[in-house]
Amino acid sequence: MLDEVWARGQWLLGLLVVQSTSSLILERYEALIQEHVVVTFFLTMLVGAGGNAGNQSAIGVIRGMATGEVGQGLPAMTPVLGKQVLVGVLLSVLLSGAGYLRVSLSGGTPADCAAISTALFCIVFTSVVLGTLLPFALRSAGADPANAGSTIQVTMDVLGVLFTCLVATAVLEALPG
């Protein structure tokens, strides 16, 4: 039991440290958040969608590895990644459309809707691609590919906050209202 606690604890501690970097990003974009509070209203939706989409991709690859349907190395990764890029685009379109509608229904301006839905597109697409690649990367580094699930969640929490701040800044500066 202690061996399991040690192995899992090390991984979780590392993820905790990585996840804490999102506070540095939010601190850097404090003015954006103060001026556009709507960003904070939807931040958990955004990072949650990224983590969930990436986790689904990672689980698909991990299951394929466990059953032998997905082999090792670049030759095995290429067709899986190709399919998931298309899946990522389609999911991103679907979810960003739903995100636009959700922000609109809550009284967000068209600029708010555009900022949140564009960030959601970027987050979901990136998450699907990284969630697909991560089990391959972990296995090739000698780590358990099953750790991809928790790792993609944390990675997308941090990247989701970063993408939201970057995209919201760009969109809200470019669009009136």
C-alpha positions, 0 to 999 in steps of 0.5 A: 500500500505504501508503494502505491501511495508513494508512486501516486503521490509523486505524480499527484504532487508534480501535477499539483505544482504544475496546476498552481502555475495557473495562478501566475497566468491569472495574476498577469491578466488581472486587468483583463479579468477586472475589466471583463468579469464575464471571463471568470464566469465561464473559466471553469466551463472552458478548462473543464471542457478541455480536460474532459475532451482531452481525457476522452482522447487519452482514454481511447488511446490507452484502451487501444494500447491495453487491447493491442489495437494501438501499437507503439511508436510513430507508425501506430501514432500517425493514423490515430492522431490523424483521426483525432485531429478531425475529431478535435475540429468537429468537437471544437466547432460543436462545443464552441457553438454551444459556448457562444449560445450559453454566454449569449443566454446569460446576457453576454455581449456579442464580443463576450460570446466571441471571446469565450467561444473562440477560446473554447474552440482553441482549448478543445482542439488542443486538448484532443490533440494533446490527449491523443499524444500524451499516452504515446509520449508517456509510454515512450518515456517509460512512464505508465500511459494510464497517467495521461488522464490526470496529466491531460486534465492538469495540463489543460487547466493551465493551458485553458487559463492561458488560452482564455486570457490570450484569446479574450484579450485579442478578441475583446480588444478587436471587437467593439462592446 
